[in-house]
Amino acid sequence: MKGLRPVNRHTLRTRPRLAATALALLPVLALTACGSGEPSGTGAGPQVSAAPSDDPVAAVRKVESVAALLPAGVRASGTLRVGSSIGFPPGAYYPDGSDEPPAGQDIDVADAVAKVLGIELQRQDASFETILPALGSGKYDVGTGNFGVTGERLKTVDFVTYINDGQGFAVAKGNRALGKRVTDLLQLCGLTIGTGAGTTFEATLAAQKDRCAEAGRKPYDVKVYAENAATLTALQQGRIDVIMSTINGLRHQAAQPASRTTFLGEFHRLDVGFAFKKGSPLTKAFQAAVNELIENGTYLRILKKWGTDASAIGTSRINPPEHT
């Protein structure tokens, strides 16, 4: 079941004055917003967290042996088109406003990989659910957006892993109905869950939607949102009872006092990777670049910068099986 979907940011950008106002309000509504981080004098709600100032990517240099793994055409053009879902710190967000460059763990890892490969990334902000289909059509060469590796996605998409994240839950602070951790979706029976469109969370909830009825309990309801800001706003306003989203994102959110949320622990771990169309010739070069960053220490410095080092991987893999 799908709930209300907020207006797409690309539509807002066709009306500049309205877009600036709307985007400035998103972080006031949610720390998970993908909008302006500009201060608000209204005191209406939480602000987007500022980006850390250190820059572990600055020292990264091209590695010729890794760059040689790129297709000749890419080496000649020196560019790749990236569809990037930007909207959930610490992965990727706009700490200084949508007119300034995005920041986050995914941004730093992708930029560091590009430097190892000696190429430039032409990054385009895109809604999460549109990126994987667009890879197949050739609109993007690579996609980023905390894409978890699942068996279903592996049928049509290739992955190069760079972190281990996964699924978790959060509730409004003070809500003790679910205890300290969600370990079984039966705990959600009778509740309303908010989650992101086109995500593994939506797929997991849909796949197990009949379990409550089978157990003689009221089914849970799922409301799907295209913006993380809208999900958190719905939680704060009591229109949903719980959020299902990324482990690292919900941990980061709960660490910001103004968000007024409590993280309920890890539910299911997933490898996360760069996404490519099936059979892409780019995967070996990206894998080698990630492993170069792991070996030279840049990778761990990036994750420590964003507080996600508990999700570090020891080596990058191409198309690993989904965690069970």
Summary of the structure (lengths in Angstrom):
residues: 324
radius of gyration: 19.4
end to end distance: 25.3
largest distance: 61.9
contacts: 1119
relative contact order: 0.19
helix: 35%
strand: 21%
